[in-house]
Amino acid sequence: NLFGTLGEVRTVRGRQMTAVVVADADLLLTRSTVEVNEELLAGSRARFVATATIGTDHVDQGYLASRGIEFASAAGSNANSVAEYVAEGLLALAAKVGWELAGRSIGVVGVGNVGSRVVRKALALGMRVVQNDPPLARQTGDARYRPLEEALACDVVTLHVPLSREGPDATYHMVDRRFIEKMRPGALFFNTSRGGVVAEGDLQQAIRCGHLGAVLLDVWDGEPRVDPEMLRLADIGTPHIAGHSLDGKAAGTQMIYEAACRFLGVEPRLNAGDFLPEPAVPHLSVRGQGSPEELVRQTTMKVYDIMVDDAKLRAMLDVPPEERAKFFDSLRRRYGPRREFHNTALTFRDCPEAARKALLGLGFREEDQER
């Protein structure tokens, strides 16, 4: 809808994007399944490349610069989607292991667009937050950024780092045996960043020996080929969809559309948000005098139930091995219209104030009482 105002649009599935396909393209627009490099672009006339994603490790930006090809990404576009996913995961796993999140500690490793929002959601749930981000610590000197060892000593550790293989802050397989041994016994571990950040063999061993209390994985080393044993051992596993809210996708599309307009020297004419459908759950009534955290969990589940996505991915285990990669991709490609919490207005009746404050802190709106 948006790019059709700029020229002729051809849509191609990500893993079917080849040099032949892009040879006559002027603009190339991708998501994370497309490896954008010399092999793809050597024979193309493309002068502008954009990815509608936060992550850019699938793009060889050095090669683009050497060819004078302009590049744009959608940093921050789906950050709120990922943060809401993490909040839902926290509530689900806390219920599974018998925890109350309020008063528990969480180490947030990587405090950029996503991690900073995770910090706010965790605080809304009453958690104590330890922030770790070496690059930001060096840049700002801010004492809020603590050493990694302090983050690993928390009840929960969640990763929000880019995938990088070189330099002082390389993250490839940073979660290895030594990393995990520094974690508190019984801690919960979340990875929604990139699969390559985790050495899955070491993580599997830690789960088998009982060092970790529970594990949530949305990303997998070697996607779309997921190690079935890693999936079996994870308490919650989903097909790289943490950032796949419809709102996040629309925001990412809008960002690269506006970047393309700037490149072409034209004014943006449309807004991706105008094409979104009405949310499936526009209103909810929150009532009851039970545990505030349980009320929060029940309310969030009515908008997004993470266990539905877990069940869909586990169905992959019943698929012949040679078809599992295609199955994984199909779950992402056909992902339903998940909406973010701000699309749902809440009415509070006879319920604890703690539940109200937590839900509004997570991003829900309060219904206008005069409605």
Salt bridges, closest charged atoms under 4 A:
ASP26 OD1 - ARG45 NE 3.06
ASP57 OD1 - ARG194 NE 2.95
ASP142 OD2 - ARG144 NE 2.99
GLU149 OE2 - LYS182 NZ 3.60
GLU150 OE1 - ARG146 NE 3.10
ASP155 OD1 - ARG104 NH1 3.59
ASP155 OD1 - ARG184 NH1 2.73
ASP169 OD2 - ARG138 NH2 2.46
ASP176 OD2 - ARG178 NH2 3.61
GLU181 OE2 - ARG177 NH1 3.19
ASP221 OD2 - HIS173 NE2 2.88
GLU223 OE1 - HIS240 ND1 2.78
GLU229 OE2 - ARG208 NH2 3.64
GLU229 OE1 - ARG232 NH1 3.60
ASP235 OD2 - LYS96 NZ 2.87
ASP247 OD1 - ARG339 NE 3.18
ASP247 OD2 - HIS342 NE2 3.87
GLU294 OE2 - ARG297 NH2 2.66
ASP310 OD2 - ARG314 NE 2.93
ASP329 OD2 - ARG15 NE 2.42
GLU340 OE1 - HIS342 NE2 3.68
GLU353 OE2 - ARG356 NH1 2.90
GLU366 OE1 - ARG356 NH2 2.89
GLU367 OE1 - HIS283 ND1 2.71
GLU367 OE2 - ARG371 NE 3.53
